[in-house]
Amino acid sequence: MNNLLKRIQRDRDEQLAHRKKDSQTLIQRNRNVLLDLIERHRMENKRTGEFLKFALGNRSKDPGRAVRASHNKSIDVQESNNSSLPHIKESPNKKISLTTAK
């Protein structure tokens, strides 16, 4: 009877150790996902800020002139693989598009 109780206790201890290990793994995974999301959010804010600085930096003091200029050009923004800054390309189309490479 004593051996049976020892075996039951040993199995309980093994289950607890396994649960603790699994719990620590999940906690670490959640931390990694959270840090990744925070980094992606930071980079997206940075890219958006850079794009807005570029787009709004081309405005003149004459609002009509700025509107006419924006209707005549399209701005394409593409991210290169070797740089964290977007490449900005202007074309004569009338729509504005923002694209990033994956």
Residue pairs with C-beta under 8 A, 6 or more apart in sequence:
43 84
47 79
47 86
47 100
50 85
50 86
51 77
51 86
51 98
54 75
54 88
55 75
58 66
58 69
59 66
60 66
60 69
70 96
71 94
72 92
72 94
73 90
73 91
73 92
73 93
74 90
74 91
74 92
74 93
74 94
74 95
74 96
74 97
75 88
75 89
75 90
75 96
75 97
75 98
76 88
76 89
76 90
76 91
76 97
76 98
76 99
77 86
77 87
77 88
77 89
77 98
77 99
77 100
78 86
78 87
78 89
78 99
78 100
78 101
79 86
79 87
79 100
79 101
80 86
80 87
80 101
81 101
86 100
